[in-house]
């Protein structure tokens, strides 16, 4: 198991959002998380990367307890994050955004790592000098993903990567993630409203309702009409 | 011609002084959004560090250029760890805390040094231009302020520390999620701003006598320059210093130093009225 989540609780001030989330992610496994708006999907990812303190439960990454670790230590341990809204550094160039994602581990130089990433993202290669804030939404999404991959993560968390993105770039993202998942054994957790995206990328899908995992389904089951009734509002 | 040259040197010197005095605040307030009301006292501590070093036999150039930034940089690091780091994002509390710090520093300096004026001997002699005498040290200050500006630009633009600082100031949470230890970045950046203030105090020590309350004469100019400059720390300070230094010094030559200060203030008021976000809020967007 690369990630073990056991009875996780977190919230905003006095408002609990996650009420005992428990699941695991195997090494190289791709897991999708579905849920209505407000059910705690983004809160879950923010708690995993350390942007939100836990109020209960345990979180283990690669066998090590990380629930009290600050955000930067979790990233250095191998958790990559592509947040909702992309969070590009707007005044930094595309190349500088990529450099921000590089984590020195003694394995490969910054330049070598970024060159590898540039080869995977040819669309960004032509935009290296452009300010991050001047990119289109789709280009920013690619940049956010490329930047996270510069840290050579073992587990990549993606929060609604298709939101407001044109179909051609969504296809590009799916293909890149599939390649990384298949050939570099990258584990993925993707939070999405798009059933199609989740179905194409995930090996199993967890349903998050009112801050807990209530069901686990296979991607093929997402075509089931009665299941979609349960998920009313998701994927529309 | 000679008089014009002298006036030109003095105008450029006024601009250079404003740049030096404001650069540290441009980092601390312009980049970090920390309202440091103890900025003037950081300059004064730099002046005292130079004075103490000279009195202990340290070479005067080392005393004014090396000792102050190291000493005040370390003090800034302690201040950031002990006080400022708990108050990021809370502007009013930061103002109160830094104002209290400024009073504490003034009190400590008065207790240690008394209220008599301290100074550092002028390390360079003057030279003549036509019938007029010019200060060789003023020319050094001009050159040194450009050098310092260039060095800070290179640090922020071309080093990894500078990149991490710029990224962290734009979105600290995302920087942390990418593996950046933002607490260290904040500490080092604040210490850099303090060191620059100390350096300014050291460089200006031979020019202006130092008393514990000297900080009050610097803080106003520094905030006016940083605010007038706008969001881009270095370009903003440079452009605002160019404007205010020119106006202030030209008015001084035309009238007297008091009206020169008034003219500088009026220029600032007019600028903020026309450009509420400072010069780089409208022009030089995207510059550092």
Interface residues (C-beta under 8 A of the other chain):
Chain A: X49 X50 X51 X70 X71 X72 X75 X76 X81 X83 X87 X89 X90 X91 X92 X96 X99 X100 X101 X103 X131 X147 X148 X151
Chain B: X160 X163 X164 X166 X167 X170 X171 X173 X174 X175 X176 X177 X178 X179 X180 X181 X182 X286
